[in-house]
Amino acid sequence: MFLAALSVAVCLGCTSSPPVSVAETDPTLLVHDVRRGGDDAQIDGYLRHLADADCFVLEPDATTGPDGMRNVAVWPPGTKVWRDGGQVAGVDVPGREPIAIGSRVIGGGGYADPSTSNLDLPDVSPDCLTGGGELAMLHTMTSVTPPT
């Protein structure tokens, strides 16, 4: 975890804009601007949209991950909310097929803990970060498995 945080912190000097920003507000979608970011930390979770808390999260598999953990998903630049019939259906990441709510996303990137980080991070609802969750900054996605 330390190595992942260090790699994110080192890369933050590569950009003049905030490391994490709000790309859309209805619903809120966070994107990062960490260029040349490392993929040291494995990110693995199921994409959920928490409408009441207004966030996209990645939750681990209930049988293998920490109980009740939620990480706020922070997407690559250019990512948009994907809607189907006016309803939030997932996210549309540049260069990929849209990622549906309920999909398992595996990739690499870094984590930032909003309670201890000296990065300028946006406020998120406590309901979005549970069980020790952090902001999960996806730099690459190696596997996306749609919901069954």
One Martini backbone bead per residue (centre of mass of N, CA, C, O) as a GRO file, in nm:
protein
  148
    1MET     BB    1   0.058   0.063  -0.021
    2PHE     BB    2   0.297   0.257   0.001
    3LEU     BB    3   0.395   0.228  -0.291
    4ALA     BB    4   0.136   0.334  -0.421
    5ALA     BB    5   0.135   0.612  -0.286
    6LEU     BB    6   0.414   0.696  -0.389
    7SER     BB    7   0.353   0.680  -0.694
    8VAL     BB    8   0.135   0.895  -0.687
    9ALA     BB    9   0.298   1.127  -0.561
   10VAL     BB   10   0.517   1.144  -0.780
   11CYS     BB   11   0.313   1.201  -1.025
   12LEU     BB   12   0.189   1.478  -0.937
   13GLY     BB   13   0.428   1.648  -1.069
   14CYS     BB   14   0.318   1.594  -1.381
   15THR     BB   15   0.096   1.810  -1.294
   16SER     BB   16  -0.119   2.114  -1.269
   17SER     BB   17  -0.355   1.965  -1.179
   18PRO     BB   18  -0.561   1.807  -1.011
   19PRO     BB   19  -0.560   1.473  -0.930
   20VAL     BB   20  -0.870   1.519  -0.848
   21SER     BB   21  -1.189   1.532  -1.021
   22VAL     BB   22  -1.490   1.665  -1.137
   23ALA     BB   23  -1.665   1.567  -1.430
   24GLU     BB   24  -1.943   1.510  -1.287
   25THR     BB   25  -2.280   1.583  -1.113
   26ASP     BB   26  -2.512   1.381  -1.272
   27PRO     BB   27  -2.344   1.216  -1.145
   28THR     BB   28  -2.075   1.172  -0.966
   29LEU     BB   29  -1.746   1.198  -1.129
   30LEU     BB   30  -1.424   1.073  -1.101
   31VAL     BB   31  -1.100   1.202  -1.192
   32HIS     BB   32  -0.775   1.174  -1.312
   33ASP     BB   33  -0.426   1.344  -1.348
   34VAL     BB   34  -0.221   1.093  -1.366
   35ARG     BB   35   0.074   1.089  -1.511
   36ARG     BB   36   0.265   0.825  -1.545
   37GLY     BB   37   0.137   0.610  -1.387
   38GLY     BB   38   0.129   0.360  -1.187
   39ASP     BB   39   0.057  -0.016  -1.137
   40ASP     BB   40   0.118  -0.135  -0.844
   41ALA     BB   41  -0.177  -0.139  -0.766
   42GLN     BB   42  -0.432  -0.343  -0.706
   43ILE     BB   43  -0.751  -0.338  -0.867
   44ASP     BB   44  -1.057  -0.484  -0.716
   45GLY     BB   45  -1.401  -0.475  -0.836
   46TYR     BB   46  -1.737  -0.379  -0.801
   47LEU     BB   47  -1.954  -0.191  -0.971
   48ARG     BB   48  -2.106   0.095  -0.814
   49HIS     BB   49  -2.408   0.290  -0.754
   50LEU     BB   50  -2.467   0.551  -0.515
   51ALA     BB   51  -2.724   0.755  -0.513
   52ASP     BB   52  -2.744   0.869  -0.217
   53ALA     BB   53  -2.413   0.933  -0.217
   54ASP     BB   54  -2.290   1.006  -0.495
   55CYS     BB   55  -2.130   0.728  -0.618
   56PHE     BB   56  -1.852   0.545  -0.727
   57VAL     BB   57  -1.778   0.200  -0.664
   58LEU     BB   58  -1.555  -0.050  -0.519
   59GLU     BB   59  -1.628  -0.389  -0.451
   60PRO     BB   60  -1.551  -0.659  -0.307
   61ASP     BB   61  -1.558  -0.971  -0.271
   62ALA     BB   62  -1.730  -1.116  -0.013
   63THR     BB   63  -1.534  -1.382   0.005
   64THR     BB   64  -1.232  -1.210  -0.015
   65GLY     BB   65  -1.289  -0.945   0.110
   66PRO     BB   66  -1.338  -0.693   0.294
   67ASP     BB   67  -1.570  -0.615   0.515
   68GLY     BB   68  -1.741  -0.338   0.383
   69MET     BB   69  -1.573  -0.240   0.152
   70ARG     BB   70  -1.508   0.091   0.002
   71ASN     BB   71  -1.415   0.230  -0.311
   72VAL     BB   72  -1.345   0.503  -0.483
   73ALA     BB   73  -1.383   0.574  -0.810
   74VAL     BB   74  -1.104   0.665  -1.028
   75TRP     BB   75  -1.076   0.786  -1.343
   76PRO     BB   76  -0.985   0.842  -1.637
   77PRO     BB   77  -0.956   1.061  -1.856
   78GLY     BB   78  -1.279   1.107  -2.023
   79THR     BB   79  -1.478   1.001  -1.845
   80LYS     BB   80  -1.820   0.881  -1.842
   81VAL     BB   81  -2.141   0.863  -1.808
   82TRP     BB   82  -2.354   0.586  -1.843
   83ARG     BB   83  -2.655   0.568  -2.032
   84ASP     BB   84  -2.988   0.400  -2.012
   85GLY     BB   85  -3.274   0.546  -2.052
   86GLY     BB   86  -3.160   0.771  -1.827
   87GLN     BB   87  -2.992   0.564  -1.678
   88VAL     BB   88  -2.760   0.448  -1.480
   89ALA     BB   89  -2.511   0.201  -1.617
   90GLY     BB   90  -2.219   0.353  -1.595
   91VAL     BB   91  -1.906   0.363  -1.770
   92ASP     BB   92  -1.706   0.567  -2.008
   93VAL     BB   93  -1.408   0.462  -2.131
   94PRO     BB   94  -1.159   0.534  -2.308
   95GLY     BB   95  -1.109   0.262  -2.536
   96ARG     BB   96  -1.387   0.127  -2.442
   97GLU     BB   97  -1.623  -0.034  -2.326
   98PRO     BB   98  -1.870  -0.012  -2.142
   99ILE     BB   99  -1.924  -0.010  -1.784
  100ALA     BB  100  -2.116  -0.194  -1.590
  101ILE     BB  101  -2.305  -0.237  -1.350
  102GLY     BB  102  -2.147  -0.515  -1.174
  103SER     BB  103  -1.874  -0.514  -1.269
  104ARG     BB  104  -1.561  -0.649  -1.297
  105VAL     BB  105  -1.262  -0.477  -1.191
  106ILE     BB  106  -0.928  -0.496  -1.326
  107GLY     BB  107  -0.621  -0.333  -1.209
  108GLY     BB  108  -0.418  -0.039  -1.211
  109GLY     BB  109  -0.259   0.181  -0.952
  110GLY     BB  110  -0.394   0.384  -0.688
  111TYR     BB  111  -0.401   0.520  -0.354
  112ALA     BB  112  -0.617   0.738  -0.142
  113ASP     BB  113  -0.633   0.884   0.177
  114PRO     BB  114  -0.832   1.139   0.290
  115SER     BB  115  -0.729   1.140   0.603
  116THR     BB  116  -0.389   1.146   0.516
  117SER     BB  117  -0.368   1.312   0.276
  118ASN     BB  118  -0.197   1.591   0.094
  119LEU     BB  119  -0.403   1.593  -0.109
  120ASP     BB  120  -0.633   1.734  -0.338
  121LEU     BB  121  -0.944   1.625  -0.236
  122PRO     BB  122  -1.249   1.540  -0.269
  123ASP     BB  123  -1.546   1.522  -0.138
  124VAL     BB  124  -1.699   1.244   0.034
  125SER     BB  125  -1.904   1.026   0.134
  126PRO     BB  126  -1.898   0.802   0.392
  127ASP     BB  127  -2.062   0.580   0.224
  128CYS     BB  128  -1.818   0.544   0.010
  129LEU     BB  129  -1.621   0.498   0.274
  130THR     BB  130  -1.573   0.176   0.377
  131GLY     BB  131  -1.374  -0.030   0.558
  132GLY     BB  132  -1.109   0.148   0.468
  133GLY     BB  133  -1.147   0.312   0.233
  134GLU     BB  134  -1.052   0.453  -0.088
  135LEU     BB  135  -0.903   0.603  -0.345
  136ALA     BB  136  -0.928   0.456  -0.674
  137MET     BB  137  -0.676   0.481  -0.923
  138LEU     BB  138  -0.726   0.417  -1.249
  139HIS     BB  139  -0.500   0.339  -1.514
  140THR     BB  140  -0.567   0.032  -1.560
  141MET     BB  141  -0.737  -0.233  -1.753
  142THR     BB  142  -0.732  -0.592  -1.767
  143SER     BB  143  -1.039  -0.646  -1.653
  144VAL     BB  144  -1.386  -0.703  -1.769
  145THR     BB  145  -1.679  -0.828  -1.602
  146PRO     BB  146  -1.979  -0.880  -1.659
  147PRO     BB  147  -2.274  -0.923  -1.555
  148THR     BB  148  -2.505  -1.209  -1.487
   0.00000   0.00000   0.00000
